[in-house]
Amino acid sequence: MNPYLYRREEMEACWRRIEAPVLLVVGSASELVARLEPEGGVESFRPLIRDLRVETVAGAGHMLHHEEPRAVARLIEAFVGHFSP
């Protein structure tokens, strides 16, 4: 599926180095949500990324930006607006 082997521990080392605020938007019907469950679900990212905000778009799958573009845009605008003067 990818040219690189996914190794969770390597990814966690990278995620721990993130210093910028992060918005993680997931679709409630995304297969990614189910795939992450054995690792603690989406919440497993909280201890790894120090300034993480997690938002869920109800009824959307993995391609939530195509399925619910207005909902995704509102979340991004609110997140970015939080940092604007």
Phi and psi in radians as a Rosetta constraint file:
Dihedral C 1 N 2 CA 2 C 2 CIRCULARHARMONIC -2.209 0.35
Dihedral N 2 CA 2 C 2 N 3 CIRCULARHARMONIC 2.711 0.35
Dihedral C 2 N 3 CA 3 C 3 CIRCULARHARMONIC -1.297 0.35
Dihedral N 3 CA 3 C 3 N 4 CIRCULARHARMONIC -0.189 0.35
Dihedral C 3 N 4 CA 4 C 4 CIRCULARHARMONIC -2.068 0.35
Dihedral N 4 CA 4 C 4 N 5 CIRCULARHARMONIC 2.471 0.35
Dihedral C 4 N 5 CA 5 C 5 CIRCULARHARMONIC -1.284 0.35
Dihedral N 5 CA 5 C 5 N 6 CIRCULARHARMONIC 2.250 0.35
Dihedral C 5 N 6 CA 6 C 6 CIRCULARHARMONIC -1.388 0.35
Dihedral N 6 CA 6 C 6 N 7 CIRCULARHARMONIC 2.072 0.35
Dihedral C 6 N 7 CA 7 C 7 CIRCULARHARMONIC -2.119 0.35
Dihedral N 7 CA 7 C 7 N 8 CIRCULARHARMONIC 1.948 0.35
Dihedral C 7 N 8 CA 8 C 8 CIRCULARHARMONIC -0.949 0.35
Dihedral N 8 CA 8 C 8 N 9 CIRCULARHARMONIC -0.764 0.35
Dihedral C 8 N 9 CA 9 C 9 CIRCULARHARMONIC -1.107 0.35
Dihedral N 9 CA 9 C 9 N 10 CIRCULARHARMONIC -0.587 0.35
Dihedral C 9 N 10 CA 10 C 10 CIRCULARHARMONIC -1.209 0.35
Dihedral N 10 CA 10 C 10 N 11 CIRCULARHARMONIC -0.710 0.35
Dihedral C 10 N 11 CA 11 C 11 CIRCULARHARMONIC -1.146 0.35
Dihedral N 11 CA 11 C 11 N 12 CIRCULARHARMONIC -0.720 0.35
Dihedral C 11 N 12 CA 12 C 12 CIRCULARHARMONIC -1.063 0.35
Dihedral N 12 CA 12 C 12 N 13 CIRCULARHARMONIC -0.663 0.35
Dihedral C 12 N 13 CA 13 C 13 CIRCULARHARMONIC -1.078 0.35
Dihedral N 13 CA 13 C 13 N 14 CIRCULARHARMONIC -0.667 0.35
Dihedral C 13 N 14 CA 14 C 14 CIRCULARHARMONIC -1.222 0.35
Dihedral N 14 CA 14 C 14 N 15 CIRCULARHARMONIC -0.807 0.35
Dihedral C 14 N 15 CA 15 C 15 CIRCULARHARMONIC -1.084 0.35
Dihedral N 15 CA 15 C 15 N 16 CIRCULARHARMONIC -0.597 0.35
Dihedral C 15 N 16 CA 16 C 16 CIRCULARHARMONIC -1.137 0.35
Dihedral N 16 CA 16 C 16 N 17 CIRCULARHARMONIC -0.374 0.35
Dihedral C 16 N 17 CA 17 C 17 CIRCULARHARMONIC -1.528 0.35
Dihedral N 17 CA 17 C 17 N 18 CIRCULARHARMONIC -0.103 0.35
Dihedral C 17 N 18 CA 18 C 18 CIRCULARHARMONIC -1.192 0.35
Dihedral N 18 CA 18 C 18 N 19 CIRCULARHARMONIC 2.215 0.35
Dihedral C 18 N 19 CA 19 C 19 CIRCULARHARMONIC -1.907 0.35
Dihedral N 19 CA 19 C 19 N 20 CIRCULARHARMONIC -0.353 0.35
Dihedral C 19 N 20 CA 20 C 20 CIRCULARHARMONIC -1.406 0.35
Dihedral N 20 CA 20 C 20 N 21 CIRCULARHARMONIC 2.660 0.35
Dihedral C 20 N 21 CA 21 C 21 CIRCULARHARMONIC -1.054 0.35
Dihedral N 21 CA 21 C 21 N 22 CIRCULARHARMONIC 2.507 0.35
Dihedral C 21 N 22 CA 22 C 22 CIRCULARHARMONIC -2.201 0.35
Dihedral N 22 CA 22 C 22 N 23 CIRCULARHARMONIC 2.345 0.35
Dihedral C 22 N 23 CA 23 C 23 CIRCULARHARMONIC -1.894 0.35
Dihedral N 23 CA 23 C 23 N 24 CIRCULARHARMONIC 2.076 0.35
Dihedral C 23 N 24 CA 24 C 24 CIRCULARHARMONIC -1.875 0.35
Dihedral N 24 CA 24 C 24 N 25 CIRCULARHARMONIC 1.997 0.35
Dihedral C 24 N 25 CA 25 C 25 CIRCULARHARMONIC -1.938 0.35
Dihedral N 25 CA 25 C 25 N 26 CIRCULARHARMONIC 2.153 0.35
Dihedral C 25 N 26 CA 26 C 26 CIRCULARHARMONIC -2.170 0.35
Dihedral N 26 CA 26 C 26 N 27 CIRCULARHARMONIC 2.635 0.35
Dihedral C 26 N 27 CA 27 C 27 CIRCULARHARMONIC -1.537 0.35
Dihedral N 27 CA 27 C 27 N 28 CIRCULARHARMONIC 2.387 0.35
Dihedral C 27 N 28 CA 28 C 28 CIRCULARHARMONIC -1.092 0.35
Dihedral N 28 CA 28 C 28 N 29 CIRCULARHARMONIC -0.439 0.35
Dihedral C 28 N 29 CA 29 C 29 CIRCULARHARMONIC -1.763 0.35
Dihedral N 29 CA 29 C 29 N 30 CIRCULARHARMONIC 0.238 0.35
Dihedral C 29 N 30 CA 30 C 30 CIRCULARHARMONIC -1.280 0.35
Dihedral N 30 CA 30 C 30 N 31 CIRCULARHARMONIC 2.419 0.35
Dihedral C 30 N 31 CA 31 C 31 CIRCULARHARMONIC -1.162 0.35
Dihedral N 31 CA 31 C 31 N 32 CIRCULARHARMONIC -0.365 0.35
Dihedral C 31 N 32 CA 32 C 32 CIRCULARHARMONIC -1.111 0.35
Dihedral N 32 CA 32 C 32 N 33 CIRCULARHARMONIC -0.674 0.35
Dihedral C 32 N 33 CA 33 C 33 CIRCULARHARMONIC -1.042 0.35
Dihedral N 33 CA 33 C 33 N 34 CIRCULARHARMONIC -0.817 0.35
Dihedral C 33 N 34 CA 34 C 34 CIRCULARHARMONIC -1.165 0.35
Dihedral N 34 CA 34 C 34 N 35 CIRCULARHARMONIC -0.667 0.35
Dihedral C 34 N 35 CA 35 C 35 CIRCULARHARMONIC -1.158 0.35
Dihedral N 35 CA 35 C 35 N 36 CIRCULARHARMONIC -0.498 0.35
Dihedral C 35 N 36 CA 36 C 36 CIRCULARHARMONIC -1.444 0.35
Dihedral N 36 CA 36 C 36 N 37 CIRCULARHARMONIC -0.241 0.35
Dihedral C 36 N 37 CA 37 C 37 CIRCULARHARMONIC -0.931 0.35
Dihedral N 37 CA 37 C 37 N 38 CIRCULARHARMONIC -0.792 0.35
Dihedral C 37 N 38 CA 38 C 38 CIRCULARHARMONIC -1.064 0.35
Dihedral N 38 CA 38 C 38 N 39 CIRCULARHARMONIC -0.380 0.35
Dihedral C 38 N 39 CA 39 C 39 CIRCULARHARMONIC -1.700 0.35
Dihedral N 39 CA 39 C 39 N 40 CIRCULARHARMONIC 0.107 0.35
Dihedral C 39 N 40 CA 40 C 40 CIRCULARHARMONIC 1.856 0.35
Dihedral N 40 CA 40 C 40 N 41 CIRCULARHARMONIC 0.145 0.35
Dihedral C 40 N 41 CA 41 C 41 CIRCULARHARMONIC 1.248 0.35
Dihedral N 41 CA 41 C 41 N 42 CIRCULARHARMONIC -2.951 0.35
Dihedral C 41 N 42 CA 42 C 42 CIRCULARHARMONIC -1.063 0.35
Dihedral N 42 CA 42 C 42 N 43 CIRCULARHARMONIC -0.553 0.35
Dihedral C 42 N 43 CA 43 C 43 CIRCULARHARMONIC -1.127 0.35
Dihedral N 43 CA 43 C 43 N 44 CIRCULARHARMONIC -0.288 0.35
Dihedral C 43 N 44 CA 44 C 44 CIRCULARHARMONIC -1.156 0.35
Dihedral N 44 CA 44 C 44 N 45 CIRCULARHARMONIC -0.248 0.35
Dihedral C 44 N 45 CA 45 C 45 CIRCULARHARMONIC -1.402 0.35
Dihedral N 45 CA 45 C 45 N 46 CIRCULARHARMONIC -0.384 0.35
Dihedral C 45 N 46 CA 46 C 46 CIRCULARHARMONIC -0.974 0.35
Dihedral N 46 CA 46 C 46 N 47 CIRCULARHARMONIC -0.824 0.35
Dihedral C 46 N 47 CA 47 C 47 CIRCULARHARMONIC -1.245 0.35
Dihedral N 47 CA 47 C 47 N 48 CIRCULARHARMONIC -0.219 0.35
Dihedral C 47 N 48 CA 48 C 48 CIRCULARHARMONIC -1.660 0.35
Dihedral N 48 CA 48 C 48 N 49 CIRCULARHARMONIC -0.558 0.35
Dihedral C 48 N 49 CA 49 C 49 CIRCULARHARMONIC -2.028 0.35
Dihedral N 49 CA 49 C 49 N 50 CIRCULARHARMONIC 1.976 0.35
Dihedral C 49 N 50 CA 50 C 50 CIRCULARHARMONIC -1.149 0.35
Dihedral N 50 CA 50 C 50 N 51 CIRCULARHARMONIC -0.543 0.35
Dihedral C 50 N 51 CA 51 C 51 CIRCULARHARMONIC -2.156 0.35
Dihedral N 51 CA 51 C 51 N 52 CIRCULARHARMONIC 1.287 0.35
Dihedral C 51 N 52 CA 52 C 52 CIRCULARHARMONIC -1.904 0.35
Dihedral N 52 CA 52 C 52 N 53 CIRCULARHARMONIC 2.314 0.35
Dihedral C 52 N 53 CA 53 C 53 CIRCULARHARMONIC -2.059 0.35
Dihedral N 53 CA 53 C 53 N 54 CIRCULARHARMONIC 2.191 0.35
Dihedral C 53 N 54 CA 54 C 54 CIRCULARHARMONIC -1.907 0.35
Dihedral N 54 CA 54 C 54 N 55 CIRCULARHARMONIC 2.240 0.35
Dihedral C 54 N 55 CA 55 C 55 CIRCULARHARMONIC -2.216 0.35
Dihedral N 55 CA 55 C 55 N 56 CIRCULARHARMONIC 2.518 0.35
Dihedral C 55 N 56 CA 56 C 56 CIRCULARHARMONIC -2.083 0.35
Dihedral N 56 CA 56 C 56 N 57 CIRCULARHARMONIC 2.342 0.35
Dihedral C 56 N 57 CA 57 C 57 CIRCULARHARMONIC -1.770 0.35
Dihedral N 57 CA 57 C 57 N 58 CIRCULARHARMONIC 1.985 0.35
Dihedral C 57 N 58 CA 58 C 58 CIRCULARHARMONIC -1.081 0.35
Dihedral N 58 CA 58 C 58 N 59 CIRCULARHARMONIC 2.359 0.35
Dihedral C 58 N 59 CA 59 C 59 CIRCULARHARMONIC 1.340 0.35
Dihedral N 59 CA 59 C 59 N 60 CIRCULARHARMONIC -0.049 0.35
Dihedral C 59 N 60 CA 60 C 60 CIRCULARHARMONIC -1.650 0.35
Dihedral N 60 CA 60 C 60 N 61 CIRCULARHARMONIC 2.627 0.35
Dihedral C 60 N 61 CA 61 C 61 CIRCULARHARMONIC -1.692 0.35
Dihedral N 61 CA 61 C 61 N 62 CIRCULARHARMONIC -2.664 0.35
Dihedral C 61 N 62 CA 62 C 62 CIRCULARHARMONIC -1.164 0.35
Dihedral N 62 CA 62 C 62 N 63 CIRCULARHARMONIC -0.532 0.35
Dihedral C 62 N 63 CA 63 C 63 CIRCULARHARMONIC -1.680 0.35
Dihedral N 63 CA 63 C 63 N 64 CIRCULARHARMONIC 0.843 0.35
Dihedral C 63 N 64 CA 64 C 64 CIRCULARHARMONIC -1.046 0.35
Dihedral N 64 CA 64 C 64 N 65 CIRCULARHARMONIC -0.499 0.35
Dihedral C 64 N 65 CA 65 C 65 CIRCULARHARMONIC -1.197 0.35
Dihedral N 65 CA 65 C 65 N 66 CIRCULARHARMONIC -0.375 0.35
Dihedral C 65 N 66 CA 66 C 66 CIRCULARHARMONIC -1.591 0.35
Dihedral N 66 CA 66 C 66 N 67 CIRCULARHARMONIC -0.657 0.35
Dihedral C 66 N 67 CA 67 C 67 CIRCULARHARMONIC -1.328 0.35
Dihedral N 67 CA 67 C 67 N 68 CIRCULARHARMONIC -0.697 0.35
Dihedral C 67 N 68 CA 68 C 68 CIRCULARHARMONIC -2.373 0.35
Dihedral N 68 CA 68 C 68 N 69 CIRCULARHARMONIC 1.066 0.35
Dihedral C 68 N 69 CA 69 C 69 CIRCULARHARMONIC -1.059 0.35
Dihedral N 69 CA 69 C 69 N 70 CIRCULARHARMONIC -0.630 0.35
Dihedral C 69 N 70 CA 70 C 70 CIRCULARHARMONIC -1.171 0.35
Dihedral N 70 CA 70 C 70 N 71 CIRCULARHARMONIC -0.719 0.35
Dihedral C 70 N 71 CA 71 C 71 CIRCULARHARMONIC -1.116 0.35
Dihedral N 71 CA 71 C 71 N 72 CIRCULARHARMONIC -0.750 0.35
Dihedral C 71 N 72 CA 72 C 72 CIRCULARHARMONIC -1.134 0.35
Dihedral N 72 CA 72 C 72 N 73 CIRCULARHARMONIC -0.762 0.35
Dihedral C 72 N 73 CA 73 C 73 CIRCULARHARMONIC -1.063 0.35
Dihedral N 73 CA 73 C 73 N 74 CIRCULARHARMONIC -0.734 0.35
Dihedral C 73 N 74 CA 74 C 74 CIRCULARHARMONIC -1.068 0.35
Dihedral N 74 CA 74 C 74 N 75 CIRCULARHARMONIC -0.722 0.35
Dihedral C 74 N 75 CA 75 C 75 CIRCULARHARMONIC -1.144 0.35
Dihedral N 75 CA 75 C 75 N 76 CIRCULARHARMONIC -0.730 0.35
Dihedral C 75 N 76 CA 76 C 76 CIRCULARHARMONIC -1.156 0.35
Dihedral N 76 CA 76 C 76 N 77 CIRCULARHARMONIC -0.782 0.35
Dihedral C 76 N 77 CA 77 C 77 CIRCULARHARMONIC -1.051 0.35
Dihedral N 77 CA 77 C 77 N 78 CIRCULARHARMONIC -0.743 0.35
Dihedral C 77 N 78 CA 78 C 78 CIRCULARHARMONIC -1.148 0.35
Dihedral N 78 CA 78 C 78 N 79 CIRCULARHARMONIC -0.706 0.35
Dihedral C 78 N 79 CA 79 C 79 CIRCULARHARMONIC -1.144 0.35
Dihedral N 79 CA 79 C 79 N 80 CIRCULARHARMONIC -0.847 0.35
Dihedral C 79 N 80 CA 80 C 80 CIRCULARHARMONIC -1.204 0.35
Dihedral N 80 CA 80 C 80 N 81 CIRCULARHARMONIC -0.667 0.35
Dihedral C 80 N 81 CA 81 C 81 CIRCULARHARMONIC -1.094 0.35
Dihedral N 81 CA 81 C 81 N 82 CIRCULARHARMONIC -0.444 0.35
Dihedral C 81 N 82 CA 82 C 82 CIRCULARHARMONIC -1.096 0.35
Dihedral N 82 CA 82 C 82 N 83 CIRCULARHARMONIC -0.444 0.35
Dihedral C 82 N 83 CA 83 C 83 CIRCULARHARMONIC -1.765 0.35
Dihedral N 83 CA 83 C 83 N 84 CIRCULARHARMONIC -0.104 0.35
Dihedral C 83 N 84 CA 84 C 84 CIRCULARHARMONIC -1.486 0.35
Dihedral N 84 CA 84 C 84 N 85 CIRCULARHARMONIC 2.562 0.35
